[in-house]
Amino acid sequence: MGYHKRTISVKGNFGEVSKIEEELDELKEALEQDNKILALVEISDLYGAIEAVAENLGINMEDVKKMSAATKRAFQSGERK
């Protein structure tokens, strides 16, 4: 079980969406523990899982970052809800 206090039910495959789901579940568990160090680790793992899926789709993380910035601006301006 390692650092986690509960069993993580999803065991994903790297490069597949299931790995993103696993890492998100682990992040939620880290937040339940109020453990910022573990949350940092899980956010990093989540980033890596997202990066692998993006690469499998022919998308690079710089493009994801640009799209994320545009989406953030839209949410902040109220154009997207």
N, C-alpha and C positions, 0 to 999 in steps of 0.2 A: 504494500500500500504506500510506502514511502512517506512523503510529506502530507499526503491526504488522509483525512480522518474518516472519510466514507469511500465506499467503492465507486469508482467512476464506471458507469454502466456502458458507455460507448467506447469501443476500441477501434479507432479509425485506421485507415491505410494512408500513408504519406502520399500526397499528390491528389487525394480524393476529398470530397466535401465531408466525408465521415471523419476525417482527421480534424477539420475545423470544428465539427460538432464536439469531438472529444476534448479539444483544447478549450473550447468555450465552457464546457461543463466543468473542467478543472479550474478555470478562472472563477466561475461562480462559487465553487467550493472554497477557493482561496479567499474570496470576499466574505463568505460566510464565517470564515475563521478570523476575519479582520487582519489578515496577514499581508502587509504591503510588499514584503520581499517576495513571497510566493506569488502574489498577484503580478509582480514585475516579470517573474520567470514565465508565468502562464501567458501574459500578454506577448512576450517574446516568442513563445512557442506558437501562439495563435497567429502572429505575424508570419512566422515561417510556414505554417500550414496554409495560410492564405496565399503567400508568395508561390508555393508549389502548385496550387490549383491554378493560379493566374498564369504561371509559366506553361502549364499543360494546355491552356487555352490560347497561348501565344500573346499574352498580355504581360507587360513589364510593370514593375512596381512604381516606376516614375509616372506612368500613365494613370495608375490607380491613385497615386497621390494628387495628381492634377484634378482628376474627377472628384475625389473626395473634397478638395478645396472648393470646387464649384458647387457641390452639393451642400457643403457647410454654409457657403454664402447664401444659397437659396433658402435654407432653413432659417438662417439668422434674419433675413430680410422678410420672411413670411411668405415668400413666393411658393414654397413647397411645404406642405404640412403632412 
